[in-house]
Amino acid sequence: MSPRTRSRLLLALPLLSSTFASPLGAATGVPARDVAATHRAPALDARASGGSDTVFVRDAQGQFDTARFDTLTANALRLLLDEATAHGLPTAPLINRALEGAARRVGGARILTVVRAHATALAEAKLALGNESTVAELDAGATALRAGIDAQSLAVVRSMRPAGSAVTALVVLTDVVRRGVPTITAREAVATIARTPRSDDALLGLQSTVAKNAQRGPGMALDALNRYVRGTVTGAGSLSTPATSDRKPVRPPDS
């Protein structure tokens, strides 16, 4: 990303926050919210696997169907999408969030809150991941930021995948953190595995291993992550102190 482009995005962030809050708030009666607090708020996004950010209703072309919303919400969303376009942000992820909310019969005010938060996160993800990032990468990065992962972690993931896609790494990082693994430990694990051949397959294996063990508590999830990384990367040391002395093979919890 060129210095000029980065400067424009940095200047756009506060404008995005106020623009997405002010006109929409006036139109819907929803007060402006602190951006960081909005990122921490529970999202509309349905989590089919205990933490993955899955949108059930998607429009690959990013077409905005106003018939899915009441008039007030549709008009407010159109304003928000116009502002996102003006700041060089993709609108398809925002439309998908809105469509999911409509499909789940979520109120207009809540839809706008989530879409507004995701728009701001998309701008921050673009700064961290770079101007050449794909829509899927920006969407995954925005989801990670809203899950509480810092921008530095996104930049680390990007550095591990300077040419290839960072989508899988970002999705796995977000899911692992949501299951109780500390952000720094999760980031180190994902970055370590991302350097290996067939790293996407290995990352998905990490996600599955942590998910199975997280059902027995965050400590078991952390312990499973350490064992998995040691077994996947030859010579890798423990990324953090094991949370338990259990050394049994990783397996799903008893049903």
C-alpha positions as CSV (number, residue, x, y, z in Angstrom):
1,M,0.0,0.0,0.0
2,S,1.4,3.4,-1.0
3,P,2.0,6.0,1.7
4,R,-0.6,8.2,0.0
5,T,-3.3,5.5,0.1
6,R,-2.5,4.6,3.7
7,S,-2.8,8.3,4.7
8,R,-6.2,8.5,3.0
9,L,-7.5,5.4,4.8
10,L,-6.2,6.7,8.2
11,L,-8.0,9.9,7.6
12,A,-11.1,8.0,6.5
13,L,-11.4,5.9,9.7
14,P,-12.8,8.7,12.0
15,L,-14.9,9.9,9.1
16,L,-16.3,6.4,8.6
17,S,-17.2,6.1,12.3
18,S,-19.0,9.4,12.4
19,T,-20.7,9.1,9.0
20,F,-21.9,5.6,9.7
21,A,-23.3,6.7,13.0
22,S,-24.7,10.2,12.3
23,P,-27.0,9.9,9.3
24,L,-28.1,6.4,10.2
25,G,-28.7,7.3,13.8
26,A,-30.8,10.3,12.8
27,A,-32.8,8.1,10.5
28,T,-33.4,5.3,12.9
29,G,-33.1,6.8,16.3
30,V,-30.1,4.7,17.2
31,P,-27.5,6.7,19.0
32,A,-23.9,6.8,17.8
33,R,-21.8,4.0,19.5
34,D,-18.2,3.8,20.4
35,V,-16.5,1.9,17.7
36,A,-14.4,-0.3,20.0
37,A,-17.5,-1.2,22.1
38,T,-19.4,-2.0,18.9
39,H,-16.6,-4.4,17.8
40,R,-16.9,-6.2,21.1
41,A,-20.7,-6.5,20.9
42,P,-22.2,-9.8,19.9
43,A,-22.7,-9.9,16.1
44,L,-25.6,-11.0,14.0
45,D,-23.4,-13.6,12.5
46,A,-24.6,-17.1,13.1
47,R,-21.9,-19.3,14.5
48,A,-22.4,-22.8,13.3
49,S,-19.3,-24.2,14.8
50,G,-19.2,-22.5,18.2
51,G,-17.4,-19.4,17.0
52,S,-17.0,-19.3,13.3
53,D,-18.4,-16.3,11.6
54,T,-20.8,-17.9,9.2
55,V,-23.3,-15.9,7.1
56,F,-26.1,-18.1,5.9
57,V,-27.6,-15.7,3.3
58,R,-25.0,-14.5,0.8
59,D,-25.2,-12.6,-2.5
60,A,-22.0,-13.2,-4.4
61,Q,-22.6,-10.2,-6.7
62,G,-23.3,-7.9,-3.7
63,Q,-26.7,-6.9,-4.9
64,F,-28.7,-4.9,-2.4
65,D,-32.4,-6.0,-2.3
66,T,-34.4,-3.3,-0.7
67,A,-37.5,-5.5,-0.6
68,R,-35.9,-7.5,2.2
69,F,-36.0,-4.5,4.6
70,D,-38.5,-2.0,5.9
71,T,-38.3,1.4,4.1
72,L,-36.4,3.2,6.9
73,T,-33.8,0.5,7.3
74,A,-33.4,0.1,3.5
75,N,-32.8,3.9,3.1
76,A,-30.3,3.9,5.9
77,L,-28.4,0.9,4.6
78,R,-28.2,2.5,1.1
79,L,-26.6,5.6,2.7
80,L,-24.1,3.4,4.5
81,L,-23.3,1.4,1.4
82,D,-22.7,4.6,-0.6
83,E,-20.3,5.9,2.1
84,A,-18.4,2.6,2.0
85,T,-18.1,2.7,-1.7
86,A,-16.9,6.3,-1.5
87,H,-14.1,5.2,0.9
88,G,-13.0,2.3,-1.4
89,L,-14.5,-0.5,0.8
90,P,-16.2,-3.6,-0.6
91,T,-20.0,-3.6,-0.1
92,A,-20.7,-7.3,-0.6
93,P,-19.7,-8.2,3.0
94,L,-21.9,-5.4,4.4
95,I,-24.9,-6.5,2.2
96,N,-24.3,-10.1,3.4
97,R,-24.5,-9.0,7.1
98,A,-27.7,-7.1,6.3
99,L,-29.3,-10.0,4.4
100,E,-28.5,-12.4,7.3
101,G,-30.2,-10.1,9.7
102,A,-33.3,-9.9,7.5
103,A,-33.3,-13.7,7.1
104,R,-33.2,-14.1,10.9
105,R,-35.9,-11.4,11.4
106,V,-33.5,-9.1,13.4
107,G,-34.7,-5.6,13.9
108,G,-33.6,-2.8,11.7
109,A,-31.7,-1.0,14.4
110,R,-29.6,-4.1,15.2
111,I,-28.9,-4.7,11.5
112,L,-27.6,-1.2,11.1
113,T,-25.4,-1.4,14.2
114,V,-23.8,-4.6,13.0
115,V,-23.3,-3.4,9.4
116,R,-21.9,-0.1,10.6
117,A,-19.4,-1.9,12.9
118,H,-18.4,-4.2,10.1
119,A,-17.8,-1.3,7.7
120,T,-15.5,0.4,10.2
121,A,-13.7,-2.9,10.7
122,L,-13.3,-3.4,7.0
123,A,-11.5,0.0,6.8
124,E,-9.1,-1.1,9.7
125,A,-8.5,-4.4,8.0
126,K,-7.6,-2.7,4.8
127,L,-4.9,-0.7,6.6
128,A,-3.5,-3.9,8.3
129,L,-3.7,-6.2,5.3
130,G,-2.9,-3.9,2.5
131,N,-4.6,-2.2,-0.4
132,E,-4.2,-5.3,-2.7
133,S,-6.1,-7.6,-0.4
134,T,-9.1,-9.5,-1.8
135,V,-12.6,-8.9,-0.6
136,A,-12.6,-12.3,1.2
137,E,-9.4,-11.3,3.0
138,L,-10.8,-8.0,4.1
139,D,-14.0,-9.6,5.3
140,A,-12.1,-12.2,7.3
141,G,-9.8,-9.5,8.7
142,A,-12.8,-7.4,9.7
143,T,-14.4,-10.4,11.4
144,A,-11.1,-11.0,13.3
145,L,-10.9,-7.4,14.5
146,R,-14.5,-7.5,15.7
147,A,-13.6,-10.7,17.6
148,G,-11.0,-8.7,19.6
149,I,-7.9,-9.6,17.6
150,D,-5.6,-6.6,17.1
151,A,-4.5,-5.1,13.8
152,Q,-0.9,-6.2,14.4
153,S,-1.9,-9.8,14.4
154,L,-3.5,-9.3,11.0
155,A,-0.3,-7.7,9.7
156,V,1.7,-10.7,11.0
157,V,-0.6,-13.1,9.1
158,R,-0.3,-11.0,6.0
159,S,3.5,-11.1,6.2
160,M,3.3,-14.9,6.3
161,R,1.2,-14.8,3.1
162,P,2.6,-11.9,1.0
163,A,1.4,-13.5,-2.3
164,G,-1.0,-16.2,-1.4
165,S,-4.4,-16.0,0.2
166,A,-4.6,-15.2,3.9
167,V,-8.3,-16.1,4.3
168,T,-7.8,-19.5,5.9
169,A,-5.2,-18.3,8.3
170,L,-7.4,-15.4,9.4
171,V,-10.5,-17.5,9.8
172,V,-8.6,-20.1,11.8
173,L,-7.0,-17.4,14.0
174,T,-10.4,-15.9,14.7
175,D,-11.9,-19.2,15.6
176,V,-9.1,-20.3,17.8
177,V,-9.2,-17.1,19.8
178,R,-12.9,-17.3,20.2
179,R,-12.4,-20.7,21.8
180,G,-10.3,-19.3,24.6
181,V,-6.7,-19.4,23.3
182,P,-4.8,-16.1,24.0
183,T,-4.4,-13.9,20.9
184,I,-0.6,-13.8,21.0
185,T,-0.4,-17.6,21.3
186,A,-2.9,-18.2,18.6
187,R,-1.1,-15.7,16.3
188,E,2.2,-17.4,16.9
189,A,0.7,-20.8,16.1
190,V,-1.0,-19.7,12.9
191,A,2.2,-17.9,11.8
192,T,4.3,-20.9,12.5
193,I,2.1,-23.3,10.6
194,A,1.6,-20.8,7.7
195,R,5.3,-21.2,6.9
196,T,4.9,-24.9,6.3
197,P,4.0,-26.7,3.0
198,R,0.3,-27.4,2.6
199,S,-0.3,-24.9,5.4
200,D,-4.0,-24.4,4.7
201,D,-4.6,-28.1,5.4
202,A,-2.5,-27.9,8.6
203,L,-4.3,-24.8,9.7
204,L,-7.7,-26.5,9.3
205,G,-6.4,-29.4,11.3
206,L,-5.4,-26.9,14.1
207,Q,-8.9,-25.4,14.0
208,S,-10.5,-28.8,14.3
209,T,-8.2,-30.0,17.1
210,V,-8.8,-26.8,19.2
211,A,-12.5,-27.0,18.6
212,K,-12.8,-30.6,19.9
213,N,-10.7,-29.9,23.0
214,A,-12.3,-26.5,23.8
215,Q,-15.5,-28.3,24.8
216,R,-13.5,-29.4,27.9
217,G,-12.4,-25.9,28.6
218,P,-10.0,-23.2,27.4
219,G,-7.0,-24.9,29.2
220,M,-7.5,-28.0,27.2
221,A,-7.8,-26.0,24.0
222,L,-4.5,-24.3,24.7
223,D,-2.8,-27.6,25.6
224,A,-4.1,-29.2,22.4
225,L,-2.8,-26.3,20.3
226,N,0.7,-26.7,21.8
227,R,0.7,-30.4,21.1
228,Y,-0.6,-29.9,17.5
229,V,2.0,-27.3,16.6
230,R,4.8,-29.4,18.0
231,G,3.6,-32.4,16.0
232,T,3.1,-30.4,12.8
233,V,6.3,-28.3,12.8
234,T,9.5,-30.3,13.3
235,G,11.5,-28.8,16.1
236,A,8.9,-26.3,17.2
237,G,8.9,-25.6,20.9
238,S,5.9,-25.0,23.1
239,L,4.3,-21.7,22.2
240,S,3.1,-21.2,25.8
241,T,3.2,-23.1,29.1
242,P,0.8,-26.0,28.9
243,A,-2.4,-25.4,30.9
244,T,-2.6,-29.0,32.1
245,S,-0.2,-31.9,32.6
246,D,-2.5,-34.2,30.5
247,R,-0.6,-35.8,27.7
248,K,-3.2,-38.1,26.2
249,P,-3.8,-38.0,22.5
250,V,-6.1,-35.2,21.3
251,R,-9.6,-36.6,20.8
252,P,-13.2,-35.4,20.8
253,P,-14.8,-35.2,24.2
254,D,-17.0,-38.1,25.3
255,S,-20.6,-37.6,24.2
